[in-house]
Amino acid sequence: MKKIAVVLSGSGVFDGAEIHEATLSLYSIVKNGASYDVFAPNIDQHHVVNHITGEEMHEKRNVLVESARIARGKITDLAQFNASEYDALIFPGGFGVAKNLCSFAFDGVNCSINKDVETAIKNTVSQSKPIGALCIAPVLFAKILDNVSLTVGKDQTTIEALETMGAKHQSTNHGEIVFDEKLKLVTTPCYMLDANIAQIAEGADNVVKALLKLC
């Protein structure tokens, strides 16, 4: 049975992992005959957002602890990730990717990447194993890797930033994926488009199926 590592960035679209994308990725992995382990960095969230009002809350939360809500408590610090133990790696989206896994939401093309995230991606690529990314998560590839082909759908501002970082962007619609053959990267736009949950399921499933074919 193939085993995929899933990296989360908290719990909730505005300050963590997008829960639909995360859950449907986990569902698709199992549905397609593989298994998964969930990881997250053991760091504080950049901030906490009230998901009803959109306003920042005056409290602190930990990315690993919040991600454990989605993982039902079974989760590992990303610092312990070993690429040799997995067949593939996948990053669901959500603002947590751009706020906690990196600083793209604040620094744009000059963003920094969490060191454990960068190590996980580079080690997986160095072992010629595939990586998937949903929604805004492809920004991690654009910053870390050279000359990557990817998609975030049709959001022109984000596309321009990714291209400034050296990525080759392809516009896509719901459920469509872009495959970087050289680096074995698979990306899909998900909620970077105006999507419903069924379209998110399609995109996540197409990424997972592509990853499993590449394993």
WOJO-V629718 format. One record per helix or strand of 3 or more residues. SS is the DSSP state (hx for helix, st for strand). FROM is the first residue (numbers start at 1). TO is the last residue. If there is no record, write none. Layout:
BEGIN
((SS FROM TO) (SS FROM TO))
END
This chain:
BEGIN
((st 3 7) (hx 19 31) (st 35 40) (hx 63 70) (hx 78 80) (hx 83 85) (st 88 91) (hx 95 101) (hx 104 110) (hx 115 126) (st 130 134) (hx 135 144) (hx 156 164) (st 178 180) (st 185 188) (hx 190 192) (hx 197 214))
END
